[in-house]
């Protein structure tokens, strides 16, 4: 089944659902394109007053598709750079949209899936949801604005731990750190996010849009520059031997053997 971004309306709330269930809702350029179009349309639609972003099935989003990344290693680096730019355009559209965007997270939010959560305005997560910046596990650096969002919202040692350690962290821990607004029972994140979105949809849309704009104003230029840095570093890492080994090892379900080329 093709990767898609499904949409449905619940009165004044637009629900966008990442649908790539065979790959645990992994990212895909088709989803980026749909996401950009959906966010821009929602920004101009007075009937849409709040947005919920979620995943189909048991997981929110598993991040990048490693098979596709491995294929891109055989292509010109500009191919991967263009893909990252397209994803970043979607995340930027989320930040630029005047409507509140709420992430409803069940299961895994990994890599770029975690970055996508951070790009939203509010986060509702099930107690058994797991968040992980998994890039380093396959020899890659982060994208999707993760380095910006984590560095500006968390103390440096915690941001570094999340990015350099690559270990899963639970919803309750992120709630304590201020990255998750509400923790629900498993299976109830979407309903809770939809309820919160409906409450916001009943509020003063003009003022809510200005509040988001004010909060985002300080970050706008910094985020734009950091997205460029993330793209450059991701592409450089993808074409390094470490990423080749890391991706091959992950797909083969074996431990990676890094540092085989210490002079590089």
C-alpha positions in Angstrom: 0.0 0.0 0.0 1.3 3.4 -0.9 2.4 5.9 1.7 -0.3 8.6 2.1 -1.5 11.4 4.4 -5.2 10.8 5.0 -7.5 13.6 6.0 -10.9 13.8 7.6 -13.0 16.5 9.2 -14.5 16.5 12.6 -16.6 19.7 12.5 -13.9 22.5 12.7 -11.1 20.1 13.4 -9.0 18.7 10.5 -7.4 15.3 11.2 -4.3 14.4 9.3 -3.3 10.7 9.5 0.1 9.4 8.4 -0.7 6.1 6.6 2.2 3.7 5.8 1.2 0.9 8.1 3.4 -1.8 6.5 6.4 0.4 7.5 5.1 1.6 10.8 4.1 4.9 9.1 7.6 5.6 7.9 8.2 8.9 6.1 8.0 9.3 2.3 8.2 12.2 -0.1 4.5 11.7 -1.1 3.6 12.3 2.6 5.7 15.5 2.6 3.9 16.8 -0.5 0.5 16.0 0.9 1.4 17.6 4.2 2.6 20.8 2.7 -0.6 21.1 0.6 -2.8 20.2 3.6 -1.2 22.7 5.9 -1.4 25.5 3.4 -5.0 24.8 2.6 -5.9 24.6 6.3 -4.2 28.0 6.9 -6.6 29.6 4.3 -9.7 27.7 5.2 -11.8 29.6 7.8 -13.8 26.4 8.5 -10.7 24.7 9.8 -9.8 26.0 13.3 -7.6 23.3 14.7 -5.6 20.3 13.4 -4.8 16.9 14.9 -1.8 15.0 13.4 -1.6 11.3 14.1 -0.6 7.9 12.7 -2.7 5.1 11.3 -2.8 1.9 13.4 -0.5 1.2 16.4 2.3 3.8 15.7 2.7 7.5 15.1 5.7 7.4 12.7 8.8 5.3 12.5 10.8 8.1 10.8 12.9 7.6 7.7 12.7 4.5 5.6 16.1 2.9 5.9 15.7 0.9 2.7 15.1 4.1 0.8 18.1 5.8 2.5 20.3 2.9 1.5 19.1 3.2 -2.1 19.8 6.9 -2.0 23.4 6.3 -1.0 23.9 5.0 -4.6 22.6 8.2 -6.1 23.8 11.7 -6.3 23.8 13.4 -2.8 21.4 16.1 -4.3 18.6 13.5 -4.3 18.7 13.0 -0.6 19.2 16.8 0.0 16.0 17.5 -2.1 14.1 14.9 -0.1 15.1 16.5 3.2 14.2 20.0 1.9 10.8 18.7 1.0 10.3 17.3 4.5 11.5 20.5 6.0 9.0 22.5 3.9 6.2 20.4 5.5 7.5 21.0 9.0 7.9 24.7 8.3 4.3 24.8 7.0 3.2 23.4 10.4 5.1 26.1 12.2 3.7 28.8 9.8 0.1 27.7 10.0 -1.9 30.0 12.2 -4.1 27.1 13.4 -3.1 25.0 16.4 -1.6 21.7 15.5 -1.8 18.9 18.1 0.2 15.6 17.8 -1.6 12.5 19.0 1.0 9.9 19.6 0.5 6.1 20.1 3.4 3.6 19.8 6.6 4.8 18.3 7.6 8.3 17.3 11.2 7.7 16.0 13.7 9.8 14.2 11.9 12.3 11.9 8.7 11.1 13.5 9.9 12.5 16.8 11.0 15.7 15.0 7.5 15.9 13.6 6.0 15.8 17.1 8.3 18.6 18.2 7.1 20.7 15.3 3.5 20.6 16.6 2.0 23.1 19.1 0.7 20.6 21.6 1.5 17.0 22.2 -0.9 14.3 23.6 0.8 10.9 24.1 -0.3 7.5 25.3 1.5 6.3 28.4 3.1 3.5 26.5 4.3 5.7 23.6 8.0 5.7 22.9 10.1 8.5 21.5 13.6 8.1 20.1 16.1 10.1 18.1 17.3 7.0 16.5 19.6 8.6 13.9 22.9 8.0 15.7 22.1 4.3 15.9 22.7 4.1 12.1 25.5 6.6 11.9 23.3 9.6 10.9 22.6 13.1 12.3 19.1 14.5 12.9 16.8 16.4 10.6 13.3 17.9 10.9 14.5 20.7 13.2 15.2 18.3 16.0 18.5 20.0 17.0 16.7 23.3 17.1 13.7 22.2 19.0 15.6 20.2 21.6 18.3 22.8 22.1 15.9 25.6 22.7 13.4 23.7 24.9 15.7 21.5 27.0 19.0 21.9 29.0 22.0 21.1 26.8 22.9 17.8 28.6 19.4 16.4 28.1 19.2 17.5 24.5 22.7 15.9 23.9 21.6 12.7 25.6 18.6 12.3 23.4 20.5 12.9 20.2 23.8 11.3 21.0 22.4 8.4 23.1 19.6 7.4 20.7 17.7 5.6 23.5 13.9 5.4 23.7 12.3 7.7 26.2 8.7 7.4 27.5 5.8 9.8 27.4 5.9 10.4 31.1 9.5 11.4 31.0 8.9 13.8 28.2 5.9 15.2 30.1 8.2 15.9 33.0 10.6 17.6 30.7 7.9 19.8 29.2 7.8 18.3 25.7 4.5 16.5 26.2 1.4 18.3 27.4 -0.9 15.4 28.3 -0.3 11.7 29.0 -3.3 9.4 28.4 -4.1 5.7 28.9 -2.9 3.6 25.9 -5.3 3.9 23.0 -6.8 7.2 24.2 -4.3 9.7 22.8 -6.3 10.5 19.6 -9.6 11.0 21.5 -8.0 13.3 24.0 -6.2 15.3 21.3 -9.4 15.6 19.3 -11.2 16.9 22.4 -8.5 19.4 23.1 -8.6 20.5 19.4 -12.4 21.0 19.6 -11.9 23.2 22.6 -9.4 25.3 20.8 -11.6 25.4 17.7 -14.3 27.1 19.8 -11.9 29.8 20.9 -11.0 33.1 19.2 -9.2 32.0 16.0 -7.6 35.4 15.3 -6.1 35.7 18.8 -4.9 32.1 18.8 -3.2 32.6 15.4 -1.5 35.7 16.7 -0.3 33.9 19.9 1.3 31.2 17.7 2.9 33.8 15.5 4.3 35.7 18.6 5.7 32.5 20.1 7.2 31.4 16.7 8.6 34.8 15.8 11.8 34.4 17.7 12.5 31.0 16.4 11.7 31.5 12.7 15.1 32.7 11.4 17.0 30.4 13.7 15.0 27.4 12.6 15.4 28.2 9.0 19.2 28.4 9.3 19.3 25.2 11.4 17.2 23.2 8.9 19.9 24.0 6.3 22.6 22.9 8.7 20.7 19.7 9.4 20.3 18.9 5.7 24.0 19.4 5.0 25.1 17.3 8.0 22.5 14.5 7.3 23.7 14.2 3.7 27.4 14.2 4.7 26.6 11.5 7.3 24.6 9.4 4.9 27.5 9.1 2.5 30.0 8.3 5.2 31.1 4.7 5.8 29.5 4.8 9.3 26.0 5.3 7.9 26.6 2.5 5.3 27.6 0.1 8.1 24.9 1.3 10.4 22.0 1.0 8.0 23.3 -2.4 6.7 23.6 -3.7 10.2 20.2 -2.5 11.3 18.5 -4.1 8.3 20.5 -7.3 8.8 19.6 -7.3 12.5 23.2 -7.4 13.6 25.4 -5.1 15.8 27.1 -2.4 13.8 30.9 -2.4 13.6 31.9 1.3 13.5 35.4 2.8 13.4 36.7 0.3 10.9 38.2 3.3 9.0 39.6 5.5 11.8 41.4 7.8 9.3 38.0 9.0 7.9 
